[in-house]
């Protein structure tokens, strides 16, 4: 694994953990997580990739877990789609923070 890939994954992990810990701050929590993760990722492009990576993984995990828990794929799809919409709403401030953090790196 290249050094750049390691920094992106590290930035994504930082963003994910800080966003989980600061879930109670609606806009400031993801913004702070994005700044820290973007700085850890090492640049604007890497920060954007690091911000989108946890969102995609979380959306897929919500979809799969909802489908498995309900046992009915259609209900799981609807529940997973609702969770995915929440994740997408969360990505906006995370991306802005990642860009700011990438500029600070």
N, C-alpha and C positions, 0 to 999 in steps of 0.2 A: 504494500500500500504506500502510495506517495505521501510526502509530507503535507501537500495541499489537501489531499483527501482526509488525512487524519485531522487537520485543523477544521475542516468543514464538519466532520462528524462530531468533533469536540464542541464546536460552536452550537451545533444542533442539540447536543445533549444539555449544554448549559441553558439554552433557550427553553427546552422542554421542562427541565427541573425548576427553573426560576418561574416560568409561567404557571406551573402547578402550584408552587408555593405562594405566588401572588395572585391567585385566582380571584380573590375578594376585591381586587382593585380593577374595575372594568376596563379602563383604557390604559392607565398607568402601569399596570402589571405586565401586560404584553410589551409595552413600550420599553420598560426597563429590561425585560428579558431579551428583547431584540437588540438593544444597545450592547449589553454584555456579550451576547452570542455573536453579534456582528464583529465586535472587537476581537473576540477569541478566534473567529473564523479567518480574520486577517485581511479583509478587503470587502468592497461593496458587492462584487459578484459572488464571492464565497459566502457573504452574509445573507444574500438573497436566497441562494441555494440552501443554506443552513436553516433559514426561516421556513422555507416551503417543505423541507424534508419531514419535520415532525408533524406538520399539518396533514400531509399525504398519508403518513404512517398511521396517525390517529384516526383519520377518516376511514381508512381501510379496516383498521382494528374494530372501530365502532360498527361498521357494516357487517363484518364477519361475526362478531360476538352477538349482535342483535339477531342475526339469522340463526346462529346456533342455539341461542337461548329460547327463541320462540318455536323453532322446529318447522315453521312455515316460512318459506323463502319470501313470499310477498310481504308479509308483516315485517320480517326482518329487513327487507329492502326499504320499506317506508320508515321504520325506526332508524335504520342506518343513515338514510338520506337526511332525516331531521338532525341527527348528530353531526353529519357532514356540514350542514348549513351553519351550525353553531361553530364548528371548527373554522370554516371559511370566514365567518364574521370576526373571529379572533385573529386571523392572519393579517388584517390590515394594519393595526398598530404594531404588530410584530415585524412586518416588513419595513415600516417607517423606522422603527428602532434599529433594525439590522442595517439599513442604509446609513443611518447616523453613526452607528458603531463601526461600520466598515470605513467610513470617512475618518473616524478617530484613530483607526489602527495604523 
